[in-house]
Structure formats: structure tokens, C-alpha cells
Amino acid sequence: MDNMLLCNFDAIDRQHERILDLLKHMATADFPDQETAVACLQELKTTTLEHFDQEETLLCTVLSKDEVDNHSKLHQDFESRIVALMQYLARNRMMNRMLAASTAKWYRDHVLVEDKAILAKVRLKLDLKENDREARPAATRPATEPQQVKTTLFDIVGALRRLWLPS
């Protein structure tokens, strides 16, 4: 997966990669029949819903209800795009590559901007909690090393500049 898309939560990164792979496949594959296309879409839907559930559970550990709800609304937008793909396939008995490609672009942009930003905030809060634990007297500290912050504000600003500024 493109390193720019990494959010530095291994499970989340693997899920992002799988969803992007499915979307790329749907945008480029010649499906031999409708059943194969339906199976691919169903896998996308299942994988995406599981991912959103896990991601929102992680967000709930340190973010406010409003922050989680706002991010969840973005997820609901993506779910509606999957439904649109399923409806198109049911009506036309073929995959709409343009719709699949625009869905893939929406998701990639979502990961690059929204997920990276909110997961960087989660990482920072988790690290602050860990550092707070480290500051406690040795007798009350857990015997683990704090995790390093892998995504910096500089990384996020750089990614946003690459996204929004022409080359």
C-alpha cells in the first residue's frame, strides 16, 4: 500500500489496503457474470462494515461522542456509495466501472485526509496516556515501553499539500 495512506495502526492499515484492493478490482476487472460481480460487491460491503465498526470502536476509546459521530457520518456516505453500486448492478446486470472508480477515489481521499487526521489524533491521545503512565512512580507503572508517534503533524500537512496543490 502507498505509504502516504498508512495511519500507523496495523489492523486499520491492513483493512484500508484490502478495501482499496477490492475497489480497484471492481473498477478494472472484466467480471465473467453478474454473480461474480455481486460476490465482489458483497465482500466489499462486509469488509467495509467490519472495518468501520473496528475503526469507530478505536475512536471511541479517546475521542468525544461528537467527533466519533462526525466521522461515522462520513462512513455512512461511503456505505451509500456501496448501495448505489449494488443497485446499479442489479438494474443493469453489469458493473459500472466509472462509479466503482469514483467510489475508490472517494475512499482513498477519505483515508488520506480524514482517517489520517483523526487517527493521528487518536495516536497522540493514546501516547499522552502512555506518557502519563510513565510519569507515575515506578511501583505503579506498567512494564511496557511507550509507543512512538509514527505520524507527525508535518506528515499530515505534507500529505494535504500534495493532495491540494498542483505538482
Number of C-alpha atoms within 10 A of each C-alpha: 12 6 8 14 19 20 22 16 14 10 13 19 17 14 18 22 17 17 21 20 15 17 24 17 17 24 19 14 12 13 15 9 11 15 13 12 20 19 11 16 21 14 14 20 17 10 16 20 15 12 20 18 13 15 20 16 12 16 22 15 12 17 15 10 11 9 13 19 14 10 18 17 11 13 20 13 11 18 16 11 19 20 13 15 20 20 12 15 18 13 8 10 15 19 24 16 18 12 17 22 17 14 22 23 15 15 22 19 15 17 21 19 17 15 21 22 21 18 20 22 18 18 23 19 15 17 16 15 14 17 14 12 16 17 11 11 8 10 7 10 13 12 9 9 9 16 13 9 13 13 18 14 11 9 15 17 13 12 16 14 12 12 13 8 7 6 6
